[in-house]
Amino acid sequence: MIAALFTGIAAAPWMRAALRYGAIVLAVLLFLLSLRRSGERTGRLAERLETTEKANHVQRQMLEAAARRPRDRNKLAERLRDGEF
């Protein structure tokens, strides 16, 4: 019954045109939504990359500072006396 009703409605030329334009609008809308979602995903990935780069930079600075640290108390005392600290 529904198929017969749909076939009767779709038989009218104006209805076929309306269905065609409706399908086109729906396709464009779905395409735009997928673009938006893709953009959001790209933004999240870029933010994650930026955060990782900052963390790596801080860790590199900490490692460099640890490499320059005095090895024992005597070296620490010498650096303090020399005013290098």
PyMOL Python script that loads the backbone (N, CA, C, O; Angstrom):
from pymol import cmd

cmd.read_pdbstr("""\
ATOM      1  N   MET A   1       0.819  -1.192   0.000  1.00  0.00           N
ATOM      2  CA  MET A   1       0.000   0.000   0.000  1.00  0.00           C
ATOM      3  C   MET A   1       0.866   1.262   0.000  1.00  0.00           C
ATOM      4  O   MET A   1       0.620   2.194  -0.765  1.00  0.00           O
ATOM      5  N   ILE A   2       1.890   1.280   0.873  1.00  0.00           N
ATOM      6  CA  ILE A   2       2.767   2.453   0.934  1.00  0.00           C
ATOM      7  C   ILE A   2       3.554   2.579  -0.362  1.00  0.00           C
ATOM      8  O   ILE A   2       3.763   3.683  -0.864  1.00  0.00           O
ATOM      9  N   ALA A   3       3.996   1.433  -0.907  1.00  0.00           N
ATOM     10  CA  ALA A   3       4.739   1.458  -2.164  1.00  0.00           C
ATOM     11  C   ALA A   3       3.868   2.017  -3.290  1.00  0.00           C
ATOM     12  O   ALA A   3       4.336   2.788  -4.127  1.00  0.00           O
ATOM     13  N   ALA A   4       2.604   1.618  -3.298  1.00  0.00           N
ATOM     14  CA  ALA A   4       1.694   2.118  -4.331  1.00  0.00           C
ATOM     15  C   ALA A   4       1.461   3.618  -4.156  1.00  0.00           C
ATOM     16  O   ALA A   4       1.392   4.360  -5.136  1.00  0.00           O
ATOM     17  N   LEU A   5       1.342   4.055  -2.912  1.00  0.00           N
ATOM     18  CA  LEU A   5       1.151   5.478  -2.642  1.00  0.00           C
ATOM     19  C   LEU A   5       2.385   6.267  -3.078  1.00  0.00           C
ATOM     20  O   LEU A   5       2.271   7.315  -3.714  1.00  0.00           O
ATOM     21  N   PHE A   6       3.569   5.750  -2.725  1.00  0.00           N
ATOM     22  CA  PHE A   6       4.811   6.421  -3.102  1.00  0.00           C
ATOM     23  C   PHE A   6       4.976   6.449  -4.617  1.00  0.00           C
ATOM     24  O   PHE A   6       5.403   7.456  -5.182  1.00  0.00           O
ATOM     25  N   THR A   7       4.638   5.349  -5.267  1.00  0.00           N
ATOM     26  CA  THR A   7       4.730   5.297  -6.726  1.00  0.00           C
ATOM     27  C   THR A   7       3.768   6.298  -7.353  1.00  0.00           C
ATOM     28  O   THR A   7       4.097   6.935  -8.354  1.00  0.00           O
ATOM     29  N   GLY A   8       2.589   6.438  -6.773  1.00  0.00           N
ATOM     30  CA  GLY A   8       1.618   7.410  -7.295  1.00  0.00           C
ATOM     31  C   GLY A   8       2.088   8.831  -7.105  1.00  0.00           C
ATOM     32  O   GLY A   8       1.903   9.672  -7.984  1.00  0.00           O
ATOM     33  N   ILE A   9       2.709   9.114  -5.943  1.00  0.00           N
ATOM     34  CA  ILE A   9       3.200  10.472  -5.680  1.00  0.00           C
ATOM     35  C   ILE A   9       4.412  10.773  -6.559  1.00  0.00           C
ATOM     36  O   ILE A   9       4.540  11.869  -7.105  1.00  0.00           O
ATOM     37  N   ALA A  10       5.302   9.778  -6.690  1.00  0.00           N
ATOM     38  CA  ALA A  10       6.523   9.984  -7.468  1.00  0.00           C
ATOM     39  C   ALA A  10       6.250  10.021  -8.967  1.00  0.00           C
ATOM     40  O   ALA A  10       7.128  10.381  -9.752  1.00  0.00           O
ATOM     41  N   ALA A  11       5.033   9.648  -9.367  1.00  0.00           N
ATOM     42  CA  ALA A  11       4.711   9.662 -10.792  1.00  0.00           C
ATOM     43  C   ALA A  11       4.521  11.083 -11.309  1.00  0.00           C
ATOM     44  O   ALA A  11       4.699  11.344 -12.499  1.00  0.00           O
ATOM     45  N   ALA A  12       4.164  11.990 -10.423  1.00  0.00           N
ATOM     46  CA  ALA A  12       3.962  13.375 -10.843  1.00  0.00           C
ATOM     47  C   ALA A  12       5.323  14.013 -11.151  1.00  0.00           C
ATOM     48  O   ALA A  12       6.264  13.850 -10.375  1.00  0.00           O
ATOM     49  N   PRO A  13       5.438  14.720 -12.249  1.00  0.00           N
ATOM     50  CA  PRO A  13       6.728  15.324 -12.629  1.00  0.00           C
ATOM     51  C   PRO A  13       7.253  16.309 -11.594  1.00  0.00           C
ATOM     52  O   PRO A  13       8.453  16.344 -11.324  1.00  0.00           O
ATOM     53  N   TRP A  14       6.373  17.099 -11.021  1.00  0.00           N
ATOM     54  CA  TRP A  14       6.820  18.070 -10.028  1.00  0.00           C
ATOM     55  C   TRP A  14       7.340  17.375  -8.775  1.00  0.00           C
ATOM     56  O   TRP A  14       8.248  17.871  -8.109  1.00  0.00           O
ATOM     57  N   MET A  15       6.752  16.217  -8.461  1.00  0.00           N
ATOM     58  CA  MET A  15       7.202  15.488  -7.278  1.00  0.00           C
ATOM     59  C   MET A  15       8.568  14.843  -7.531  1.00  0.00           C
ATOM     60  O   MET A  15       9.417  14.803  -6.641  1.00  0.00           O
ATOM     61  N   ARG A  16       8.770  14.342  -8.741  1.00  0.00           N
ATOM     62  CA  ARG A  16      10.083  13.778  -9.073  1.00  0.00           C
ATOM     63  C   ARG A  16      11.156  14.857  -8.986  1.00  0.00           C
ATOM     64  O   ARG A  16      12.256  14.606  -8.494  1.00  0.00           O
ATOM     65  N   ALA A  17      10.836  16.049  -9.463  1.00  0.00           N
ATOM     66  CA  ALA A  17      11.793  17.158  -9.386  1.00  0.00           C
ATOM     67  C   ALA A  17      12.061  17.522  -7.919  1.00  0.00           C
ATOM     68  O   ALA A  17      13.202  17.778  -7.533  1.00  0.00           O
ATOM     69  N   ALA A  18      11.003  17.542  -7.116  1.00  0.00           N
ATOM     70  CA  ALA A  18      11.175  17.858  -5.692  1.00  0.00           C
ATOM     71  C   ALA A  18      12.024  16.792  -5.010  1.00  0.00           C
ATOM     72  O   ALA A  18      12.891  17.122  -4.201  1.00  0.00           O
ATOM     73  N   LEU A  19      11.790  15.526  -5.321  1.00  0.00           N
ATOM     74  CA  LEU A  19      12.597  14.446  -4.740  1.00  0.00           C
ATOM     75  C   LEU A  19      14.053  14.538  -5.192  1.00  0.00           C
ATOM     76  O   LEU A  19      14.972  14.314  -4.404  1.00  0.00           O
ATOM     77  N   ARG A  20      14.249  14.866  -6.448  1.00  0.00           N
ATOM     78  CA  ARG A  20      15.612  15.007  -6.976  1.00  0.00           C
ATOM     79  C   ARG A  20      16.348  16.135  -6.255  1.00  0.00           C
ATOM     80  O   ARG A  20      17.478  15.951  -5.802  1.00  0.00           O
ATOM     81  N   TYR A  21      15.709  17.303  -6.147  1.00  0.00           N
ATOM     82  CA  TYR A  21      16.339  18.429  -5.454  1.00  0.00           C
ATOM     83  C   TYR A  21      16.528  18.131  -3.968  1.00  0.00           C
ATOM     84  O   TYR A  21      17.525  18.530  -3.367  1.00  0.00           O
ATOM     85  N   GLY A  22      15.575  17.437  -3.394  1.00  0.00           N
ATOM     86  CA  GLY A  22      15.716  17.048  -1.988  1.00  0.00           C
ATOM     87  C   GLY A  22      16.903  16.125  -1.781  1.00  0.00           C
ATOM     88  O   GLY A  22      17.637  16.263  -0.802  1.00  0.00           O
ATOM     89  N   ALA A  23      17.096  15.180  -2.701  1.00  0.00           N
ATOM     90  CA  ALA A  23      18.240  14.274  -2.598  1.00  0.00           C
ATOM     91  C   ALA A  23      19.552  15.030  -2.759  1.00  0.00           C
ATOM     92  O   ALA A  23      20.530  14.741  -2.071  1.00  0.00           O
ATOM     93  N   ILE A  24      19.570  16.008  -3.677  1.00  0.00           N
ATOM     94  CA  ILE A  24      20.778  16.812  -3.879  1.00  0.00           C
ATOM     95  C   ILE A  24      21.087  17.626  -2.624  1.00  0.00           C
ATOM     96  O   ILE A  24      22.236  17.689  -2.186  1.00  0.00           O
ATOM     97  N   VAL A  25      20.066  18.244  -2.053  1.00  0.00           N
ATOM     98  CA  VAL A  25      20.258  19.045  -0.838  1.00  0.00           C
ATOM     99  C   VAL A  25      20.754  18.160   0.299  1.00  0.00           C
ATOM    100  O   VAL A  25      21.655  18.547   1.043  1.00  0.00           O
ATOM    101  N   LEU A  26      20.170  16.979   0.434  1.00  0.00           N
ATOM    102  CA  LEU A  26      20.595  16.052   1.482  1.00  0.00           C
ATOM    103  C   LEU A  26      22.055  15.635   1.279  1.00  0.00           C
ATOM    104  O   LEU A  26      22.818  15.574   2.243  1.00  0.00           O
ATOM    105  N   ALA A  27      22.445  15.350   0.044  1.00  0.00           N
ATOM    106  CA  ALA A  27      23.824  14.961  -0.240  1.00  0.00           C
ATOM    107  C   ALA A  27      24.799  16.086   0.097  1.00  0.00           C
ATOM    108  O   ALA A  27      25.854  15.842   0.683  1.00  0.00           O
ATOM    109  N   VAL A  28      24.446  17.319  -0.275  1.00  0.00           N
ATOM    110  CA  VAL A  28      25.311  18.462   0.020  1.00  0.00           C
ATOM    111  C   VAL A  28      25.404  18.673   1.528  1.00  0.00           C
ATOM    112  O   VAL A  28      26.485  18.944   2.050  1.00  0.00           O
ATOM    113  N   LEU A  29      24.294  18.552   2.223  1.00  0.00           N
ATOM    114  CA  LEU A  29      24.282  18.713   3.675  1.00  0.00           C
ATOM    115  C   LEU A  29      25.160  17.666   4.357  1.00  0.00           C
ATOM    116  O   LEU A  29      25.933  17.992   5.258  1.00  0.00           O
ATOM    117  N   LEU A  30      25.043  16.427   3.933  1.00  0.00           N
ATOM    118  CA  LEU A  30      25.878  15.362   4.512  1.00  0.00           C
ATOM    119  C   LEU A  30      27.355  15.599   4.205  1.00  0.00           C
ATOM    120  O   LEU A  30      28.217  15.341   5.045  1.00  0.00           O
ATOM    121  N   PHE A  31      27.640  16.085   3.010  1.00  0.00           N
ATOM    122  CA  PHE A  31      29.027  16.394   2.649  1.00  0.00           C
ATOM    123  C   PHE A  31      29.592  17.492   3.547  1.00  0.00           C
ATOM    124  O   PHE A  31      30.721  17.383   4.026  1.00  0.00           O
ATOM    125  N   LEU A  32      28.810  18.551   3.776  1.00  0.00           N
ATOM    126  CA  LEU A  32      29.272  19.647   4.628  1.00  0.00           C
ATOM    127  C   LEU A  32      29.465  19.192   6.068  1.00  0.00           C
ATOM    128  O   LEU A  32      30.417  19.604   6.730  1.00  0.00           O
ATOM    129  N   LEU A  33      28.572  18.351   6.548  1.00  0.00           N
ATOM    130  CA  LEU A  33      28.728  17.826   7.913  1.00  0.00           C
ATOM    131  C   LEU A  33      29.975  16.969   8.028  1.00  0.00           C
ATOM    132  O   LEU A  33      30.671  17.025   9.042  1.00  0.00           O
ATOM    133  N   SER A  34      30.268  16.179   7.011  1.00  0.00           N
ATOM    134  CA  SER A  34      31.478  15.362   7.057  1.00  0.00           C
ATOM    135  C   SER A  34      32.725  16.235   7.001  1.00  0.00           C
ATOM    136  O   SER A  34      33.729  15.917   7.640  1.00  0.00           O
ATOM    137  N   LEU A  35      32.678  17.336   6.241  1.00  0.00           N
ATOM    138  CA  LEU A  35      33.806  18.272   6.213  1.00  0.00           C
ATOM    139  C   LEU A  35      34.026  18.895   7.588  1.00  0.00           C
ATOM    140  O   LEU A  35      35.161  19.028   8.044  1.00  0.00           O
ATOM    141  N   ARG A  36      32.945  19.269   8.233  1.00  0.00           N
ATOM    142  CA  ARG A  36      33.046  19.868   9.564  1.00  0.00           C
ATOM    143  C   ARG A  36      33.661  18.887  10.547  1.00  0.00           C
ATOM    144  O   ARG A  36      34.542  19.241  11.330  1.00  0.00           O
ATOM    145  N   ARG A  37      33.191  17.664  10.498  1.00  0.00           N
ATOM    146  CA  ARG A  37      33.714  16.642  11.406  1.00  0.00           C
ATOM    147  C   ARG A  37      35.189  16.364  11.132  1.00  0.00           C
ATOM    148  O   ARG A  37      35.980  16.183  12.057  1.00  0.00           O
ATOM    149  N   SER A  38      35.545  16.334   9.863  1.00  0.00           N
ATOM    150  CA  SER A  38      36.945  16.128   9.486  1.00  0.00           C
ATOM    151  C   SER A  38      37.808  17.289   9.985  1.00  0.00           C
ATOM    152  O   SER A  38      38.921  17.074  10.465  1.00  0.00           O
ATOM    153  N   GLY A  39      37.301  18.503   9.872  1.00  0.00           N
ATOM    154  CA  GLY A  39      38.028  19.673  10.368  1.00  0.00           C
ATOM    155  C   GLY A  39      38.217  19.635  11.869  1.00  0.00           C
ATOM    156  O   GLY A  39      39.284  19.989  12.371  1.00  0.00           O
ATOM    157  N   GLU A  40      37.199  19.210  12.590  1.00  0.00           N
ATOM    158  CA  GLU A  40      37.314  19.099  14.044  1.00  0.00           C
ATOM    159  C   GLU A  40      38.372  18.067  14.413  1.00  0.00           C
ATOM    160  O   GLU A  40      39.172  18.286  15.323  1.00  0.00           O
ATOM    161  N   ARG A  41      38.372  16.952  13.708  1.00  0.00           N
ATOM    162  CA  ARG A  41      39.356  15.901  13.980  1.00  0.00           C
ATOM    163  C   ARG A  41      40.771  16.408  13.700  1.00  0.00           C
ATOM    164  O   ARG A  41      41.701  16.130  14.457  1.00  0.00           O
ATOM    165  N   THR A  42      40.920  17.153  12.606  1.00  0.00           N
ATOM    166  CA  THR A  42      42.225  17.711  12.263  1.00  0.00           C
ATOM    167  C   THR A  42      42.678  18.707  13.329  1.00  0.00           C
ATOM    168  O   THR A  42      43.853  18.743  13.694  1.00  0.00           O
ATOM    169  N   GLY A  43      41.746  19.509  13.824  1.00  0.00           N
ATOM    170  CA  GLY A  43      42.070  20.469  14.880  1.00  0.00           C
ATOM    171  C   GLY A  43      42.524  19.781  16.153  1.00  0.00           C
ATOM    172  O   GLY A  43      43.477  20.219  16.798  1.00  0.00           O
ATOM    173  N   ARG A  44      41.841  18.701  16.514  1.00  0.00           N
ATOM    174  CA  ARG A  44      42.238  17.955  17.718  1.00  0.00           C
ATOM    175  C   ARG A  44      43.625  17.347  17.546  1.00  0.00           C
ATOM    176  O   ARG A  44      44.429  17.355  18.478  1.00  0.00           O
ATOM    177  N   LEU A  45      43.908  16.822  16.358  1.00  0.00           N
ATOM    178  CA  LEU A  45      45.226  16.241  16.110  1.00  0.00           C
ATOM    179  C   LEU A  45      46.319  17.303  16.155  1.00  0.00           C
ATOM    180  O   LEU A  45      47.406  17.057  16.678  1.00  0.00           O
ATOM    181  N   ALA A  46      46.035  18.477  15.613  1.00  0.00           N
ATOM    182  CA  ALA A  46      47.011  19.568  15.639  1.00  0.00           C
ATOM    183  C   ALA A  46      47.270  20.014  17.075  1.00  0.00           C
ATOM    184  O   ALA A  46      48.413  20.283  17.446  1.00  0.00           O
ATOM    185  N   GLU A  47      46.214  20.094  17.880  1.00  0.00           N
ATOM    186  CA  GLU A  47      46.370  20.482  19.278  1.00  0.00           C
ATOM    187  C   GLU A  47      47.182  19.442  20.043  1.00  0.00           C
ATOM    188  O   GLU A  47      48.024  19.788  20.871  1.00  0.00           O
ATOM    189  N   ARG A  48      46.925  18.169  19.762  1.00  0.00           N
ATOM    190  CA  ARG A  48      47.679  17.100  20.421  1.00  0.00           C
ATOM    191  C   ARG A  48      49.154  17.163  20.029  1.00  0.00           C
ATOM    192  O   ARG A  48      50.029  16.964  20.871  1.00  0.00           O
ATOM    193  N   LEU A  49      49.429  17.439  18.756  1.00  0.00           N
ATOM    194  CA  LEU A  49      50.809  17.559  18.298  1.00  0.00           C
ATOM    195  C   LEU A  49      51.510  18.727  18.987  1.00  0.00           C
ATOM    196  O   LEU A  49      52.659  18.604  19.412  1.00  0.00           O
ATOM    197  N   GLU A  50      50.822  19.852  19.095  1.00  0.00           N
ATOM    198  CA  GLU A  50      51.401  21.022  19.755  1.00  0.00           C
ATOM    199  C   GLU A  50      51.711  20.736  21.216  1.00  0.00           C
ATOM    200  O   GLU A  50      52.768  21.121  21.717  1.00  0.00           O
ATOM    201  N   THR A  51      50.798  20.064  21.898  1.00  0.00           N
ATOM    202  CA  THR A  51      51.010  19.714  23.304  1.00  0.00           C
ATOM    203  C   THR A  51      52.190  18.766  23.455  1.00  0.00           C
ATOM    204  O   THR A  51      52.995  18.914  24.374  1.00  0.00           O
ATOM    205  N   THR A  52      52.294  17.800  22.560  1.00  0.00           N
ATOM    206  CA  THR A  52      53.410  16.854  22.605  1.00  0.00           C
ATOM    207  C   THR A  52      54.734  17.566  22.359  1.00  0.00           C
ATOM    208  O   THR A  52      55.729  17.275  23.023  1.00  0.00           O
ATOM    209  N   GLU A  53      54.752  18.494  21.410  1.00  0.00           N
ATOM    210  CA  GLU A  53      55.980  19.237  21.133  1.00  0.00           C
ATOM    211  C   GLU A  53      56.403  20.067  22.332  1.00  0.00           C
ATOM    212  O   GLU A  53      57.592  20.137  22.641  1.00  0.00           O
ATOM    213  N   LYS A  54      55.447  20.704  23.018  1.00  0.00           N
ATOM    214  CA  LYS A  54      55.777  21.485  24.214  1.00  0.00           C
ATOM    215  C   LYS A  54      56.348  20.583  25.303  1.00  0.00           C
ATOM    216  O   LYS A  54      57.338  20.932  25.946  1.00  0.00           O
ATOM    217  N   ALA A  55      55.726  19.424  25.509  1.00  0.00           N
ATOM    218  CA  ALA A  55      56.204  18.489  26.529  1.00  0.00           C
ATOM    219  C   ALA A  55      57.608  17.996  26.188  1.00  0.00           C
ATOM    220  O   ALA A  55      58.452  17.875  27.075  1.00  0.00           O
ATOM    221  N   ASN A  56      57.861  17.714  24.920  1.00  0.00           N
ATOM    222  CA  ASN A  56      59.192  17.273  24.508  1.00  0.00           C
ATOM    223  C   ASN A  56      60.232  18.372  24.716  1.00  0.00           C
ATOM    224  O   ASN A  56      61.361  18.093  25.119  1.00  0.00           O
ATOM    225  N   HIS A  57      59.855  19.606  24.444  1.00  0.00           N
ATOM    226  CA  HIS A  57      60.773  20.734  24.633  1.00  0.00           C
ATOM    227  C   HIS A  57      61.137  20.876  26.112  1.00  0.00           C
ATOM    228  O   HIS A  57      62.307  21.054  26.452  1.00  0.00           O
ATOM    229  N   VAL A  58      60.148  20.799  26.977  1.00  0.00           N
ATOM    230  CA  VAL A  58      60.396  20.908  28.423  1.00  0.00           C
ATOM    231  C   VAL A  58      61.274  19.758  28.891  1.00  0.00           C
ATOM    232  O   VAL A  58      62.206  19.961  29.669  1.00  0.00           O
ATOM    233  N   GLN A  59      60.981  18.561  28.423  1.00  0.00           N
ATOM    234  CA  GLN A  59      61.785  17.404  28.818  1.00  0.00           C
ATOM    235  C   GLN A  59      63.227  17.555  28.327  1.00  0.00           C
ATOM    236  O   GLN A  59      64.160  17.207  29.050  1.00  0.00           O
ATOM    237  N   ARG A  60      63.420  18.060  27.126  1.00  0.00           N
ATOM    238  CA  ARG A  60      64.768  18.289  26.601  1.00  0.00           C
ATOM    239  C   ARG A  60      65.520  19.302  27.466  1.00  0.00           C
ATOM    240  O   ARG A  60      66.705  19.128  27.749  1.00  0.00           O
ATOM    241  N   GLN A  61      64.815  20.370  27.886  1.00  0.00           N
ATOM    242  CA  GLN A  61      65.448  21.364  28.758  1.00  0.00           C
ATOM    243  C   GLN A  61      65.844  20.740  30.090  1.00  0.00           C
ATOM    244  O   GLN A  61      66.917  21.029  30.619  1.00  0.00           O
ATOM    245  N   MET A  62      64.987  19.892  30.627  1.00  0.00           N
ATOM    246  CA  MET A  62      65.299  19.237  31.901  1.00  0.00           C
ATOM    247  C   MET A  62      66.518  18.323  31.756  1.00  0.00           C
ATOM    248  O   MET A  62      67.370  18.282  32.644  1.00  0.00           O
ATOM    249  N   LEU A  63      66.605  17.595  30.650  1.00  0.00           N
ATOM    250  CA  LEU A  63      67.753  16.721  30.428  1.00  0.00           C
ATOM    251  C   LEU A  63      69.040  17.516  30.261  1.00  0.00           C
ATOM    252  O   LEU A  63      70.090  17.115  30.763  1.00  0.00           O
ATOM    253  N   GLU A  64      68.961  18.644  29.557  1.00  0.00           N
ATOM    254  CA  GLU A  64      70.139  19.494  29.402  1.00  0.00           C
ATOM    255  C   GLU A  64      70.584  20.066  30.740  1.00  0.00           C
ATOM    256  O   GLU A  64      71.780  20.127  31.025  1.00  0.00           O
ATOM    257  N   ALA A  65      69.623  20.485  31.564  1.00  0.00           N
ATOM    258  CA  ALA A  65      69.961  21.005  32.887  1.00  0.00           C
ATOM    259  C   ALA A  65      70.576  19.905  33.757  1.00  0.00           C
ATOM    260  O   ALA A  65      71.512  20.166  34.512  1.00  0.00           O
ATOM    261  N   ALA A  66      70.061  18.692  33.656  1.00  0.00           N
ATOM    262  CA  ALA A  66      70.610  17.581  34.435  1.00  0.00           C
ATOM    263  C   ALA A  66      72.024  17.248  33.977  1.00  0.00           C
ATOM    264  O   ALA A  66      72.852  16.832  34.788  1.00  0.00           O
ATOM    265  N   ALA A  67      72.314  17.425  32.692  1.00  0.00           N
ATOM    266  CA  ALA A  67      73.660  17.141  32.190  1.00  0.00           C
ATOM    267  C   ALA A  67      74.669  18.174  32.694  1.00  0.00           C
ATOM    268  O   ALA A  67      75.855  17.869  32.817  1.00  0.00           O
ATOM    269  N   ARG A  68      74.211  19.383  32.985  1.00  0.00           N
ATOM    270  CA  ARG A  68      75.113  20.448  33.462  1.00  0.00           C
ATOM    271  C   ARG A  68      75.215  20.513  34.981  1.00  0.00           C
ATOM    272  O   ARG A  68      75.967  21.334  35.507  1.00  0.00           O
ATOM    273  N   ARG A  69      74.491  19.680  35.689  1.00  0.00           N
ATOM    274  CA  ARG A  69      74.471  19.787  37.150  1.00  0.00           C
ATOM    275  C   ARG A  69      75.818  19.355  37.748  1.00  0.00           C
ATOM    276  O   ARG A  69      76.558  18.576  37.146  1.00  0.00           O
ATOM    277  N   PRO A  70      76.116  19.873  38.930  1.00  0.00           N
ATOM    278  CA  PRO A  70      77.350  19.451  39.600  1.00  0.00           C
ATOM    279  C   PRO A  70      77.267  17.970  39.987  1.00  0.00           C
ATOM    280  O   PRO A  70      76.205  17.481  40.372  1.00  0.00           O
ATOM    281  N   ARG A  71      78.377  17.277  39.883  1.00  0.00           N
ATOM    282  CA  ARG A  71      78.368  15.836  40.125  1.00  0.00           C
ATOM    283  C   ARG A  71      78.387  15.474  41.610  1.00  0.00           C
ATOM    284  O   ARG A  71      77.872  14.424  41.996  1.00  0.00           O
ATOM    285  N   ASP A  72      78.966  16.318  42.432  1.00  0.00           N
ATOM    286  CA  ASP A  72      78.999  16.026  43.871  1.00  0.00           C
ATOM    287  C   ASP A  72      78.973  17.340  44.647  1.00  0.00           C
ATOM    288  O   ASP A  72      78.875  18.421  44.066  1.00  0.00           O
ATOM    289  N   ARG A  73      79.063  17.223  45.980  1.00  0.00           N
ATOM    290  CA  ARG A  73      78.974  18.420  46.827  1.00  0.00           C
ATOM    291  C   ARG A  73      80.152  19.365  46.609  1.00  0.00           C
ATOM    292  O   ARG A  73      79.990  20.585  46.636  1.00  0.00           O
ATOM    293  N   ASN A  74      81.308  18.811  46.399  1.00  0.00           N
ATOM    294  CA  ASN A  74      82.492  19.664  46.209  1.00  0.00           C
ATOM    295  C   ASN A  74      82.343  20.515  44.949  1.00  0.00           C
ATOM    296  O   ASN A  74      82.636  21.711  44.965  1.00  0.00           O
ATOM    297  N   LYS A  75      81.891  19.903  43.869  1.00  0.00           N
ATOM    298  CA  LYS A  75      81.678  20.660  42.624  1.00  0.00           C
ATOM    299  C   LYS A  75      80.596  21.721  42.822  1.00  0.00           C
ATOM    300  O   LYS A  75      80.698  22.826  42.289  1.00  0.00           O
ATOM    301  N   LEU A  76      79.563  21.381  43.588  1.00  0.00           N
ATOM    302  CA  LEU A  76      78.498  22.339  43.876  1.00  0.00           C
ATOM    303  C   LEU A  76      79.055  23.523  44.658  1.00  0.00           C
ATOM    304  O   LEU A  76      78.756  24.676  44.345  1.00  0.00           O
ATOM    305  N   ALA A  77      79.858  23.242  45.663  1.00  0.00           N
ATOM    306  CA  ALA A  77      80.455  24.315  46.478  1.00  0.00           C
ATOM    307  C   ALA A  77      81.352  25.190  45.615  1.00  0.00           C
ATOM    308  O   ALA A  77      81.340  26.413  45.754  1.00  0.00           O
ATOM    309  N   GLU A  78      82.134  24.575  44.720  1.00  0.00           N
ATOM    310  CA  GLU A  78      83.001  25.356  43.830  1.00  0.00           C
ATOM    311  C   GLU A  78      82.169  26.282  42.937  1.00  0.00           C
ATOM    312  O   GLU A  78      82.512  27.452  42.762  1.00  0.00           O
ATOM    313  N   ARG A  79      81.098  25.769  42.386  1.00  0.00           N
ATOM    314  CA  ARG A  79      80.263  26.598  41.511  1.00  0.00           C
ATOM    315  C   ARG A  79      79.624  27.741  42.280  1.00  0.00           C
ATOM    316  O   ARG A  79      79.516  28.853  41.763  1.00  0.00           O
ATOM    317  N   LEU A  80      79.193  27.476  43.522  1.00  0.00           N
ATOM    318  CA  LEU A  80      78.593  28.531  44.331  1.00  0.00           C
ATOM    319  C   LEU A  80      79.619  29.604  44.662  1.00  0.00           C
ATOM    320  O   LEU A  80      79.307  30.795  44.634  1.00  0.00           O
ATOM    321  N   ARG A  81      80.857  29.183  44.979  1.00  0.00           N
ATOM    322  CA  ARG A  81      81.914  30.140  45.293  1.00  0.00           C
ATOM    323  C   ARG A  81      82.263  30.981  44.069  1.00  0.00           C
ATOM    324  O   ARG A  81      82.520  32.180  44.178  1.00  0.00           O
ATOM    325  N   ASP A  82      82.270  30.341  42.916  1.00  0.00           N
ATOM    326  CA  ASP A  82      82.624  31.072  41.697  1.00  0.00           C
ATOM    327  C   ASP A  82      81.478  31.943  41.192  1.00  0.00           C
ATOM    328  O   ASP A  82      81.677  32.774  40.306  1.00  0.00           O
ATOM    329  N   GLY A  83      80.299  31.764  41.738  1.00  0.00           N
ATOM    330  CA  GLY A  83      79.140  32.546  41.311  1.00  0.00           C
ATOM    331  C   GLY A  83      78.560  32.095  40.001  1.00  0.00           C
ATOM    332  O   GLY A  83      77.902  32.871  39.307  1.00  0.00           O
ATOM    333  N   GLU A  84      78.795  30.846  39.651  1.00  0.00           N
ATOM    334  CA  GLU A  84      78.271  30.316  38.372  1.00  0.00           C
ATOM    335  C   GLU A  84      76.846  29.803  38.475  1.00  0.00           C
ATOM    336  O   GLU A  84      76.202  29.543  37.458  1.00  0.00           O
ATOM    337  N   PHE A  85      76.361  29.658  39.671  1.00  0.00           N
ATOM    338  CA  PHE A  85      75.042  29.056  39.813  1.00  0.00           C
ATOM    339  C   PHE A  85      73.973  30.090  39.631  1.00  0.00           C
ATOM    340  O   PHE A  85      72.786  29.773  39.715  1.00  0.00           O
TER     341      PHE A  85
END
""", "prot")
cmd.dss("prot")
cmd.show_as("cartoon", "prot")
cmd.util.cbc("prot")
cmd.orient("prot")
